[in-house]
Amino acid sequence: MSNPSSPASAEFYRDNANLKWIILAVSMLISIGTIFFTNVLVSQLKERERNQVKLFARALEYTINDTENNILFITEEIINKNNSIPTIWTDEKNNIISYRNIDIDSTWSQARKDNAVKEELADMIRTYPPIEILVKDPKTQEVFAVQKVYYRNSFLLSELIAYPYIEIAILAIFGFISYLAFNYSRTSEQNRVWVGLAKETAHQLGTPLSSLMAWIEVLRDDPELKKKGVVDELDKDIQKLRMVTERFSSIGSTPVLKDENVYQLINNVVSYLQPRVSSKVKIEVYTLSETIKAKIHAPLFEWVVENLCKNAVDAMGNAGTIAIKILRGSDGKVFIDLSDTGKGIPKKMIGSVFRPGFTTKKRGWGLGLTLAKRIIEIYHEGRIFIKSSEENQGTTFRIELKSS
Protein backbone atom coordinates (compact mmCIF):
# COMPACT_ATOMS: atom_id res chain seq x y z
CA MET A 1 0.00 0.00 0.00
CA SER A 2 3.00 2.25 0.20
CA ASN A 3 5.85 3.00 -2.09
CA PRO A 4 7.66 -0.35 -2.09
CA SER A 5 11.26 -0.81 -1.12
CA SER A 6 13.63 -3.62 -2.03
CA PRO A 7 14.64 -5.55 1.10
CA ALA A 8 17.13 -8.35 1.09
CA SER A 9 14.36 -10.88 1.71
CA ALA A 10 13.02 -10.24 -1.81
CA GLU A 11 16.38 -10.65 -3.58
CA PHE A 12 15.94 -14.38 -4.16
CA TYR A 13 12.63 -13.95 -5.97
CA ARG A 14 13.84 -10.99 -8.02
CA ASP A 15 16.97 -12.94 -9.01
CA ASN A 16 14.75 -15.82 -10.11
CA ALA A 17 12.72 -13.44 -12.27
CA ASN A 18 15.93 -12.05 -13.81
CA LEU A 19 17.16 -15.59 -14.44
CA LYS A 20 13.96 -16.38 -16.34
CA TRP A 21 14.51 -13.37 -18.61
CA ILE A 22 18.14 -14.38 -19.19
CA ILE A 23 17.10 -17.93 -20.11
CA LEU A 24 14.41 -16.55 -22.43
CA ALA A 25 16.92 -14.22 -24.11
CA VAL A 26 19.44 -17.05 -24.60
CA SER A 27 16.69 -19.28 -26.00
CA MET A 28 15.66 -16.55 -28.43
CA LEU A 29 19.27 -16.12 -29.58
CA ILE A 30 19.62 -19.88 -30.10
CA SER A 31 16.35 -19.97 -32.04
CA ILE A 32 17.31 -17.01 -34.23
CA GLY A 33 20.75 -18.54 -34.83
CA THR A 34 19.18 -21.88 -35.78
CA ILE A 35 16.78 -20.25 -38.23
CA PHE A 36 19.54 -18.08 -39.73
CA PHE A 37 21.94 -21.00 -40.20
CA THR A 38 19.21 -23.18 -41.70
CA ASN A 39 18.17 -20.39 -44.07
CA VAL A 40 21.76 -20.12 -45.27
CA LEU A 41 21.80 -23.87 -45.99
CA VAL A 42 18.39 -23.63 -47.67
CA SER A 43 19.59 -20.79 -49.92
CA GLN A 44 22.64 -22.83 -50.93
CA LEU A 45 20.52 -25.92 -51.63
CA LYS A 46 18.01 -23.86 -53.62
CA GLU A 47 20.83 -22.55 -55.78
CA ARG A 48 22.20 -26.05 -56.20
CA GLU A 49 18.82 -27.48 -57.20
CA ARG A 50 18.26 -24.65 -59.69
CA ASN A 51 21.64 -25.40 -61.24
CA GLN A 52 20.66 -29.05 -61.45
CA VAL A 53 17.40 -28.10 -63.20
CA LYS A 54 19.36 -25.82 -65.55
CA LEU A 55 21.62 -28.76 -66.40
CA PHE A 56 18.53 -30.92 -66.90
CA ALA A 57 17.05 -28.28 -69.24
CA ARG A 58 20.29 -27.90 -71.18
CA ALA A 59 20.42 -31.66 -71.60
CA LEU A 60 16.87 -31.64 -72.95
CA GLU A 61 17.77 -28.78 -75.23
CA TYR A 62 20.83 -30.59 -76.50
CA THR A 63 18.80 -33.75 -77.02
CA ILE A 64 16.11 -31.92 -78.97
CA ASN A 65 18.58 -30.10 -81.20
CA ASP A 66 21.02 -33.00 -81.66
CA THR A 67 21.10 -34.28 -85.24
CA GLU A 68 23.68 -36.96 -84.72
CA ASN A 69 21.51 -39.03 -82.34
CA ASN A 70 24.56 -39.17 -80.09
CA ILE A 71 22.57 -38.61 -76.90
CA LEU A 72 22.81 -41.88 -74.98
CA PHE A 73 25.22 -40.49 -72.36
CA ILE A 74 23.15 -37.34 -71.82
CA THR A 75 19.93 -39.31 -71.50
CA GLU A 76 21.29 -41.84 -69.04
CA GLU A 77 23.60 -39.67 -66.94
CA ILE A 78 21.69 -36.37 -66.77
CA ILE A 79 18.05 -36.63 -67.72
CA ASN A 80 17.31 -40.00 -66.09
CA LYS A 81 19.45 -39.19 -63.04
CA ASN A 82 16.99 -36.49 -61.95
CA ASN A 83 15.00 -38.57 -59.48
CA SER A 84 14.45 -36.08 -56.63
CA ILE A 85 13.51 -32.66 -58.03
CA PRO A 86 9.92 -32.46 -59.35
CA THR A 87 9.95 -30.98 -62.87
CA ILE A 88 7.42 -30.35 -65.64
CA TRP A 89 8.41 -29.77 -69.27
CA THR A 90 6.04 -27.57 -71.27
CA ASP A 91 5.85 -25.68 -74.54
CA GLU A 92 5.81 -21.89 -74.65
CA LYS A 93 2.02 -21.90 -74.01
CA ASN A 94 2.52 -24.08 -70.90
CA ASN A 95 1.03 -27.15 -72.51
CA ILE A 96 2.55 -30.13 -70.70
CA ILE A 97 5.01 -32.21 -72.70
CA SER A 98 6.44 -34.36 -69.94
CA TYR A 99 7.03 -34.47 -66.21
CA ARG A 100 9.28 -36.20 -63.67
CA ASN A 101 9.13 -36.95 -59.91
CA ILE A 102 5.50 -35.92 -59.54
CA ASP A 103 3.60 -37.94 -56.93
CA ILE A 104 1.05 -39.69 -59.17
CA ASP A 105 -0.72 -42.91 -58.20
CA SER A 106 -0.62 -45.44 -61.00
CA THR A 107 -4.16 -46.61 -60.14
CA TRP A 108 -5.66 -43.18 -60.89
CA SER A 109 -7.61 -42.54 -64.07
CA GLN A 110 -5.91 -40.58 -66.83
CA ALA A 111 -8.15 -37.56 -66.22
CA ARG A 112 -7.24 -37.50 -62.54
CA LYS A 113 -3.53 -37.80 -63.38
CA ASP A 114 -3.81 -34.89 -65.83
CA ASN A 115 -5.55 -32.72 -63.22
CA ALA A 116 -2.92 -33.55 -60.62
CA VAL A 117 -0.11 -32.57 -63.00
CA LYS A 118 -1.90 -29.33 -63.93
CA GLU A 119 -2.23 -28.44 -60.23
CA GLU A 120 1.48 -29.13 -59.74
CA LEU A 121 2.27 -26.92 -62.74
CA ALA A 122 0.20 -24.05 -61.35
CA ASP A 123 2.06 -24.37 -58.06
CA MET A 124 5.45 -24.44 -59.79
CA ILE A 125 4.58 -21.35 -61.84
CA ARG A 126 3.92 -19.46 -58.58
CA THR A 127 7.09 -20.78 -56.94
CA TYR A 128 10.01 -20.24 -59.34
CA PRO A 129 10.53 -18.73 -62.81
CA PRO A 130 11.01 -21.40 -65.52
CA ILE A 131 14.22 -22.34 -67.27
CA GLU A 132 13.84 -21.92 -71.03
CA ILE A 133 14.82 -24.43 -73.72
CA LEU A 134 15.58 -22.93 -77.13
CA VAL A 135 14.46 -25.17 -80.03
CA LYS A 136 16.53 -24.44 -83.16
CA ASP A 137 16.26 -25.26 -86.82
CA PRO A 138 18.86 -27.97 -87.46
CA LYS A 139 20.03 -26.32 -90.67
CA THR A 140 19.92 -22.58 -89.93
CA GLN A 141 20.25 -22.83 -86.13
CA GLU A 142 17.51 -20.25 -85.84
CA VAL A 143 15.28 -20.44 -82.79
CA PHE A 144 11.74 -21.26 -83.88
CA ALA A 145 10.27 -22.30 -80.49
CA VAL A 146 10.81 -21.85 -76.79
CA GLN A 147 9.99 -24.58 -74.30
CA LYS A 148 10.08 -24.33 -70.51
CA VAL A 149 11.10 -26.43 -67.55
CA TYR A 150 9.25 -25.68 -64.31
CA TYR A 151 10.28 -27.12 -60.96
CA ARG A 152 9.76 -26.89 -57.21
CA ASN A 153 11.77 -27.79 -54.12
CA SER A 154 12.68 -31.40 -53.57
CA PHE A 155 11.20 -33.25 -50.63
CA LEU A 156 14.54 -33.01 -48.76
CA LEU A 157 14.73 -29.23 -49.20
CA SER A 158 11.11 -28.78 -48.11
CA GLU A 159 11.84 -30.79 -44.97
CA LEU A 160 14.93 -28.70 -44.26
CA ILE A 161 12.94 -25.47 -44.55
CA ALA A 162 10.36 -26.71 -42.03
CA TYR A 163 12.88 -28.38 -39.70
CA PRO A 164 13.96 -25.37 -37.55
CA TYR A 165 10.37 -24.29 -36.93
CA ILE A 166 9.34 -27.80 -35.93
CA GLU A 167 12.41 -28.03 -33.69
CA ILE A 168 11.62 -24.68 -32.04
CA ALA A 169 7.97 -25.69 -31.55
CA ILE A 170 9.05 -28.93 -29.85
CA LEU A 171 11.54 -27.06 -27.66
CA ALA A 172 8.87 -24.49 -26.78
CA ILE A 173 6.40 -27.22 -25.77
CA PHE A 174 9.08 -29.00 -23.74
CA GLY A 175 10.13 -25.71 -22.13
CA PHE A 176 6.52 -24.84 -21.29
CA ILE A 177 5.94 -28.25 -19.68
CA SER A 178 9.23 -27.93 -17.76
CA TYR A 179 8.26 -24.43 -16.63
CA LEU A 180 4.88 -25.68 -15.34
CA ALA A 181 6.57 -28.58 -13.55
CA PHE A 182 9.18 -26.26 -12.01
CA ASN A 183 6.54 -23.78 -10.86
CA TYR A 184 4.40 -26.58 -9.42
CA SER A 185 7.41 -28.02 -7.58
CA ARG A 186 8.44 -24.62 -6.25
CA THR A 187 4.88 -23.79 -5.16
CA SER A 188 4.59 -27.14 -3.39
CA GLU A 189 7.89 -26.53 -1.63
CA GLN A 190 6.78 -23.05 -0.56
CA ASN A 191 3.51 -24.48 0.71
CA ARG A 192 5.34 -27.08 2.77
CA VAL A 193 7.63 -24.42 4.24
CA TRP A 194 4.72 -22.15 5.13
CA VAL A 195 2.66 -24.96 6.61
CA GLY A 196 5.61 -26.21 8.65
CA LEU A 197 6.40 -22.69 9.86
CA ALA A 198 2.76 -22.05 10.79
CA LYS A 199 2.39 -25.36 12.66
CA GLU A 200 5.65 -24.84 14.54
CA THR A 201 4.65 -21.27 15.45
CA ALA A 202 1.29 -22.47 16.79
CA HIS A 203 3.09 -25.15 18.80
CA GLN A 204 5.61 -22.67 20.24
CA LEU A 205 2.86 -20.22 21.20
CA GLY A 206 0.95 -22.88 23.12
CA THR A 207 3.20 -23.06 26.21
CA PRO A 208 3.60 -19.32 26.99
CA LEU A 209 -0.07 -18.77 26.22
CA SER A 210 -1.12 -21.31 28.83
CA SER A 211 1.18 -19.63 31.31
CA LEU A 212 -0.25 -16.18 30.53
CA MET A 213 -3.78 -17.46 31.04
CA ALA A 214 -2.77 -18.64 34.51
CA TRP A 215 -1.10 -15.32 35.36
CA ILE A 216 -4.14 -13.34 34.26
CA GLU A 217 -6.22 -15.18 36.82
CA VAL A 218 -3.69 -14.16 39.50
CA LEU A 219 -3.88 -10.54 38.38
CA ARG A 220 -7.65 -10.55 38.58
CA ASP A 221 -7.29 -10.74 42.38
CA ASP A 222 -5.52 -7.36 42.39
CA PRO A 223 -8.34 -4.82 42.89
CA GLU A 224 -6.21 -1.86 41.77
CA LEU A 225 -5.33 -3.44 38.44
CA LYS A 226 -8.88 -4.60 37.97
CA LYS A 227 -10.18 -1.10 38.62
CA LYS A 228 -7.88 0.42 35.99
CA GLY A 229 -9.07 -2.06 33.37
CA VAL A 230 -5.56 -3.44 32.87
CA VAL A 231 -6.67 -7.02 33.39
CA ASP A 232 -9.47 -6.70 30.83
CA GLU A 233 -7.10 -5.36 28.19
CA LEU A 234 -4.58 -8.08 28.95
CA ASP A 235 -7.36 -10.63 28.64
CA LYS A 236 -8.23 -9.25 25.20
CA ASP A 237 -4.62 -9.64 24.13
CA ILE A 238 -4.55 -13.21 25.40
CA GLN A 239 -7.73 -13.99 23.49
CA LYS A 240 -6.06 -12.45 20.46
CA LEU A 241 -3.05 -14.68 20.94
CA ARG A 242 -5.35 -17.69 21.14
CA MET A 243 -6.94 -16.63 17.86
CA VAL A 244 -3.51 -16.17 16.26
CA THR A 245 -2.58 -19.67 17.41
CA GLU A 246 -5.78 -21.00 15.89
CA ARG A 247 -5.02 -19.19 12.64
CA PHE A 248 -1.56 -20.71 12.39
CA SER A 249 -3.00 -24.12 13.18
CA SER A 250 -5.50 -23.73 10.33
CA ILE A 251 -2.74 -23.22 7.75
CA GLY A 252 -2.15 -26.46 5.86
CA SER A 253 -5.50 -28.04 6.72
CA THR A 254 -8.78 -27.60 4.88
CA PRO A 255 -10.77 -25.01 6.84
CA VAL A 256 -14.53 -25.41 7.33
CA LEU A 257 -16.42 -22.50 5.77
CA LYS A 258 -19.56 -21.31 7.51
CA ASP A 259 -22.20 -18.68 6.85
CA GLU A 260 -20.78 -15.72 8.75
CA ASN A 261 -21.91 -12.12 9.14
CA VAL A 262 -19.26 -10.14 7.24
CA TYR A 263 -20.08 -6.83 8.91
CA GLN A 264 -19.76 -8.35 12.38
CA LEU A 265 -16.43 -10.06 11.67
CA ILE A 266 -14.92 -6.86 10.25
CA ASN A 267 -16.20 -4.87 13.22
CA ASN A 268 -14.49 -7.40 15.52
CA VAL A 269 -11.19 -6.66 13.81
CA VAL A 270 -11.75 -2.89 13.88
CA SER A 271 -12.76 -2.94 17.56
CA TYR A 272 -9.52 -4.72 18.43
CA LEU A 273 -7.23 -2.64 16.20
CA GLN A 274 -8.60 0.87 16.80
CA PRO A 275 -7.31 1.22 20.41
CA ARG A 276 -3.96 -0.26 19.38
CA VAL A 277 -3.09 2.04 16.49
CA SER A 278 -2.32 5.74 16.46
CA SER A 279 -5.15 8.03 17.51
CA LYS A 280 -4.58 9.85 14.21
CA VAL A 281 -5.79 6.78 12.30
CA LYS A 282 -9.53 6.36 11.80
CA ILE A 283 -11.00 3.06 10.67
CA GLU A 284 -14.52 3.39 9.27
CA VAL A 285 -16.86 0.62 8.11
CA TYR A 286 -19.67 1.25 5.60
CA THR A 287 -22.42 -1.04 4.42
CA LEU A 288 -26.00 -0.80 3.16
CA SER A 289 -26.92 -3.93 5.09
CA GLU A 290 -25.50 -5.24 8.36
CA THR A 291 -26.83 -8.74 7.61
CA ILE A 292 -24.66 -9.58 4.59
CA LYS A 293 -23.31 -13.10 4.97
CA ALA A 294 -20.64 -15.09 3.12
CA LYS A 295 -18.94 -18.48 3.24
CA ILE A 296 -16.06 -17.74 5.60
CA HIS A 297 -13.59 -19.33 7.97
CA ALA A 298 -13.74 -16.59 10.61
CA PRO A 299 -10.21 -16.76 12.16
CA LEU A 300 -8.45 -16.77 8.78
CA PHE A 301 -10.70 -14.10 7.26
CA GLU A 302 -10.16 -11.79 10.23
CA TRP A 303 -6.43 -12.37 9.82
CA VAL A 304 -6.61 -11.12 6.21
CA VAL A 305 -8.58 -7.99 7.17
CA GLU A 306 -6.23 -7.29 10.08
CA ASN A 307 -3.18 -7.71 7.83
CA LEU A 308 -4.59 -5.29 5.25
CA CYS A 309 -5.44 -2.75 7.94
CA LYS A 310 -1.95 -2.92 9.47
CA ASN A 311 -0.38 -2.47 6.04
CA ALA A 312 -2.64 0.53 5.48
CA VAL A 313 -1.57 2.07 8.79
CA ASP A 314 2.09 1.69 7.80
CA ALA A 315 1.37 3.15 4.34
CA MET A 316 -0.26 6.24 5.88
CA GLY A 317 2.54 6.84 8.36
CA ASN A 318 0.20 6.35 11.34
CA ALA A 319 -2.09 9.19 10.25
CA GLY A 320 -5.07 8.96 7.91
CA THR A 321 -8.32 7.15 7.24
CA ILE A 322 -9.06 3.51 6.42
CA ALA A 323 -12.47 3.01 4.81
CA ILE A 324 -13.93 -0.51 4.60
CA LYS A 325 -16.98 -0.90 2.36
CA ILE A 326 -19.09 -4.08 2.32
CA LEU A 327 -21.17 -4.60 -0.82
CA ARG A 328 -23.51 -7.30 -2.01
CA GLY A 329 -22.89 -8.27 -5.64
CA SER A 330 -25.61 -9.19 -8.12
CA ASP A 331 -23.84 -12.40 -9.15
CA GLY A 332 -23.87 -14.18 -5.80
CA LYS A 333 -20.74 -12.51 -4.46
CA VAL A 334 -19.79 -10.26 -1.59
CA PHE A 335 -17.28 -7.46 -2.12
CA ILE A 336 -15.11 -5.92 0.60
CA ASP A 337 -13.21 -2.80 -0.48
CA LEU A 338 -10.48 -1.61 1.90
CA SER A 339 -9.12 1.84 1.04
CA ASP A 340 -6.42 3.94 2.68
CA THR A 341 -5.11 7.48 2.23
CA GLY A 342 -1.47 6.40 2.05
CA LYS A 343 1.33 6.87 -0.44
CA GLY A 344 -0.07 4.46 -3.02
CA ILE A 345 1.84 1.95 -5.15
CA PRO A 346 3.65 2.72 -8.43
CA LYS A 347 1.91 0.98 -11.33
CA LYS A 348 5.04 -0.95 -12.26
CA MET A 349 5.08 -2.55 -8.80
CA ILE A 350 1.39 -3.45 -8.49
CA GLY A 351 1.96 -6.92 -9.96
CA SER A 352 4.55 -7.70 -7.28
CA VAL A 353 2.66 -6.98 -4.06
CA PHE A 354 1.41 -10.56 -3.59
CA ARG A 355 4.76 -12.19 -4.34
CA PRO A 356 6.70 -13.79 -1.46
CA GLY A 357 9.37 -11.42 -0.18
CA PHE A 358 7.57 -8.20 -1.13
CA THR A 359 7.52 -5.81 1.83
CA THR A 360 7.58 -2.08 2.48
CA LYS A 361 9.04 -2.50 5.95
CA LYS A 362 12.68 -2.42 6.97
CA ARG A 363 12.06 -5.61 8.91
CA GLY A 364 9.80 -8.37 7.75
CA TRP A 365 9.66 -11.44 5.58
CA GLY A 366 7.15 -10.07 3.09
CA LEU A 367 4.75 -13.00 3.47
CA GLY A 368 1.67 -11.17 4.80
CA LEU A 369 -0.02 -10.41 1.48
CA THR A 370 1.13 -13.73 0.04
CA LEU A 371 -0.63 -15.57 2.86
CA ALA A 372 -3.67 -13.30 2.50
CA LYS A 373 -3.92 -14.25 -1.15
CA ARG A 374 -3.57 -17.92 -0.29
CA ILE A 375 -6.27 -17.70 2.38
CA ILE A 376 -8.78 -15.90 0.15
CA GLU A 377 -8.15 -17.64 -3.17
CA ILE A 378 -7.33 -21.20 -2.08
CA TYR A 379 -9.23 -21.65 1.16
CA HIS A 380 -12.21 -19.39 0.41
CA GLU A 381 -12.19 -19.83 -3.41
CA GLY A 382 -12.49 -16.07 -3.77
CA ARG A 383 -10.27 -13.29 -5.10
CA ILE A 384 -8.10 -10.53 -3.65
CA PHE A 385 -6.52 -7.88 -5.81
CA ILE A 386 -5.65 -4.19 -6.01
CA LYS A 387 -8.73 -2.44 -7.33
CA SER A 388 -6.99 0.92 -7.68
CA SER A 389 -3.89 2.76 -6.54
CA GLU A 390 -2.61 6.27 -7.09
CA GLU A 391 0.66 7.60 -5.79
CA ASN A 392 0.13 10.03 -2.90
CA GLN A 393 -3.61 9.31 -3.09
CA GLY A 394 -4.01 5.85 -1.61
CA THR A 395 -4.75 2.24 -2.46
CA THR A 396 -7.90 0.14 -2.55
CA PHE A 397 -7.80 -3.63 -2.09
CA ARG A 398 -10.86 -5.66 -3.07
CA ILE A 399 -11.83 -9.04 -1.61
CA GLU A 400 -14.43 -11.14 -3.41
CA LEU A 401 -16.23 -13.93 -1.52
CA LYS A 402 -19.08 -16.29 -2.23
CA SER A 403 -22.30 -15.17 -0.56
CA SER A 404 -24.15 -17.65 1.61
N, C-alpha and C positions, 0 to 999 in steps of 0.2 A: 504494500500500500504506500510505501515511501520510495524515494529515489534509491534504487538498489545499489549496494556495494558489492565488492568481489572478495569475500573472505576466503581464507585458505581451504575451508571445508568444501568449497565448490570447485576447487581446482581440478579434482579428479574427473568430475563430470564434464567440465569445459574441455579438458584435454581429450577426453573420449570423443566429444563432438568434433574437435579439430582433427583428430585422427581419422574420423569418418570422411571428412572433406579431403584429407590428404589421399586416402585410399581411393576415393572417387576420382580425384584428379589424376592419379597414376593410372587407374583403370581407363579413363578417357584417353590418356596419352597412348596407352598400349593399343586401344581400339583404333584410334586414328592412325597410328603407325602401321597396324595390321592392314587396314583398308588401303593406306597409301602404297605399301609394298606390294599388295596384291594387285592394285590398279596398274602399277608399273609392269608387273608380270603379264597382266591381261593385255596391256597396250603392245608389249613385245610379241605376245602370241597372236594378237590380231594382225599385226604387221606380217608376221611369219605366214599366217594362213592366207592372207591376201596375196602374198608373193607366190604361195603354192597354187592358188587359184589362177593367178596370172600365168604361171608356168603351164597349168592345165589348159588355159585358153590358147596360149601360144602353140601348144602341142596340137590342139584341135585345128587351129588356123593352118599350121604347117601340114597337117593331114589333109585338110580340105584342098589346099592349094598345091599339094605335091602331085607331080605328073609322072614321077618315076615309080610310084607304088612301093617306094622304099621306106615304109612306115612301121614295120614290125616292131622295131626297138621302141619307137615313140609310143606306140599303142600299148605295149606290154609294160614298159618301165615308167610311163608318166600318166597316161590316161587311166589305165586300169589300176594303177597304184593308189589313186584317190579313193580311199575307202572310209574316210572319216568326215570330210567336209561336205555337207549337203550342197549340191549345185544343180542348177537348171539351165539348160542351153536353149535359147530362143532365137527367132529371127528378129529383124529390126522392129516388127510390129508386136513383139512379145508373144508370138505364137510358139508354143512349146515344141521343140525338136526332140530333146532328150533330157533325162535327168539322172542323177546318181545320189545314193545315200539318203533317199527320202523314205521315211518310215511308212511303207505301204504294205498292207496285209494282202497276201496272194489270194486269199479266199474272197476278197471284195469283188464286186461287179466292176466292169470297165468304167461305167459312168461314175461310180463312187471313187475309183482310183483317179479319174480325170479331175474330179472336183477337189480331191485332196491335194493334187499337185498344183492346181490353180490357186488354192488357198496358200500353199507354201510359197508360190511365186509372188503373190500379193504381199506376203510378209517379207520376203527377201527384197522386193522393190523398196519397201519402207526402211529396210535396215541398212543396206550398203548400195552405193552406185555400182552398176555393172561393169564388167571388163569386156571391151569390144573385140570382136574377131572380124578382121577385114578379109572379105572374099574377093579374090582377084581373077581377072581373065587370064587363063594360062598362057596366052600368046602375047597380049599387050601388057599384062601385069597391071591393068587398070582395075581399080576397086569398083565393083558393080553391086555389092551388097555388104551390109554390116549386120553381123549377128552378135548376140550378147550372151555372156555367162553371168548369171546371178548366183549368189551364195549367201549363207548365213553362218553363224558361229558353230563350230563343232560341239558335240555333246561335252567333251572334256573342257573346252573353253567356257561353255555356259555354266558348268559346275564350278569352275574356278571363280567366275564372277560372283556367284551366289555364296561361295564358301565362307568368306569373312563375315558376312551378315548372319549366316546360320550359326557360325562359331560365336559371334558376339551375343546373339539371342540366347544360345545355350548357356554361355557364361553369365548373362544377366539373370536368367532363371535360377541358375545355381547360386549366384550371389544373393538373390532375393530370398531364396529358401534358407541360405546360411544366415542371412541377416535376421530373419524371423526366428530361427532357432537360437541365435545368439541373444536376441532381445528377450525371448522367452526364458532362456537359462538365467540371464542376468536378473530379470524381474523375479523369478522364483528364488534366486539367491537373496535378493533384497528383501523379499517377503519373509524368508526364513530368519534373516538377521533382525528385522523389525519385530517379528513375533517373539523370537528368543529374548530380545531386549525388553519388550513389553512384559513378558511373563516373569523375567528375572526382576524387573523393577517392582512389579506387583508383589513378588515374594519378599523382596528386601523391605518394602514398606510395611509389610504385615507386622513384624515384631515391634518396631517403634510405635506403630499406631496403637497396638494393644496396650503398650505401656502408657501412652498419652491418655488413652481412655480411662485407665486406672487413676492417673494423676488428676484428671479433671474432676473425678468424684471426690478426691481429697480436697481440692480447691473449693468445691461447692460448700464445704463446711466452714469456710472463711467468710463471715458475714460482710466484712468490708469489701472484699473482692466481688462478692455477689451483688452488693449494693451498687457498685460502679459498673456493673454489666460486663466485667472482664471475662467472667466464666462463660457467659452466654456467647460472647464473640469467639472465645477459644473453642467452645463446643461447635460453633458453625464451621470453624476451620478444620476441626477433627472430622466432622461430617463430610466436609469437602475432600479431605484426604481419603476418606473411605470411598467416596465416589471416584476419585482419581484411580485408586487401587482397582475398583471394579472396571473402570474404563480400560486400564492396561490389561486386566484379565480377559476382557472381551476381545482384544486383538488376537487374531489367529483362529478364533472359533466363529461359528456362524451365529450371529446374534438373532434373537427372536424379535421381530417387528410387531408392534402393537399399535392400535388406534390411539394416538396421543393428541392432546390439545396443544397445538403449536404455540399459540399465544401464551399459554401458561408456562410451558417449558422455557421459552425465551425470557419471560418475566423472571423466572427462577434464576437464570444466569445474570440478568441485569441487576436483580436485587442483591446478588452476592458481589458482583463486581463494582457497583456504583460506590459503596463506602470504601473500597480498596484502591481506587484510582484517584487521580488528582481531582480536587474540587472544581477545577477549571474544565473538566471533561463532563459533558452531559450525554447521557444515553437515553434516547427516546424511542418508544415503540409505537407504531401506527398500524391500525387494522380496521377494516369496515365491519368485521365480525370477530368476536372473541371466542367463537365456538368452532373455528376452522380446525379440522383434524387431518392427520396424515399418518402413514405407516412409518413408525419411527422406533428406533432403539434409543430410549431417553438418555442414558448416560453418555453414549457416543455422540448423539446429536448435540447435546449441551456442550460437549467438549469442542465440537466444531465451531459453534457460535461463540464460545468463550475465546477460542484461539483467534478467530477473526476480530473480535472486539479488542483483544490485547494488541494485535498487530495494528489495528486502527489507532489505538492510543499512542503507540510508538510512532506511527506515521505523522500524527498531529503534534508531536512534541509535548504531550500531556496537557494540551489545551485545544478545545474544539468541540464539535458535536458529532455523535454517532447516531444515525437515524436507521432504524430497522423497520421495514415495511413488510407486512404479511398480506399476501394477495391470494385469492382463489382463482385458479385458471379455469377456462371454459373446456379444456380437454382432459379433465380429470387429474389436474396437477395443482400443487401448492407452490407458490413462489415466495421466497424470503430474500428481500433486497437489503443488504447491509452497506450503508454509505458512510464515508467519513469526510472530513474537511482537511485532509492531510496534503502532503506534497505531491501525491499522484505517482504514477509509474510511466516512464518513457515508453512509447509504443514499441520500440525495438526490444524491450525487455519483458513485455506482457506475456509472451509465450514461454518464459522461463520461470514464472513465479511458483509453479507447482512441481518443478523439478527438485529432486533431492539435492540438498546442499545450498539451495537459494535462501539467502537470509539478508536482512537489512541491518542486523545487529552485529556489534563487534564480537559478541560471544554468542554462540549458538550453533547448532548442527544443521539448521535449515531443513528440518523435517516436518515442521508444523503444518504447512499447507499441503505437503505431500500426503501426510496422514489424513488430513481433512478431505482431500480428494478421494483417497482410498475408502474412507468411511462412507462418504456420500454416494460415490459411484459404484463401489463394489458391494458394500453391505446394504445400502438403502436403494440401490439400482436407480439412483437419481443423477443429477448433474450439479457441478459447481464450476463457475467460470467468472471471469471479469466481465461484467456487463458494460462498464465504461470506466475510463480513467483519463483525467486531464492533469497535466503538471501544474502544481500550485493551486489546483481546484479540488482534488479529491478523487477517490476511487469507490466504485460500487461493485460489490460481489453479489452474484445471484446464486441461490440454491434452489434447485427444482426437486420436489418430492412427489411421490404418488399420494393422492388424497385417499382417505379411508372410505 
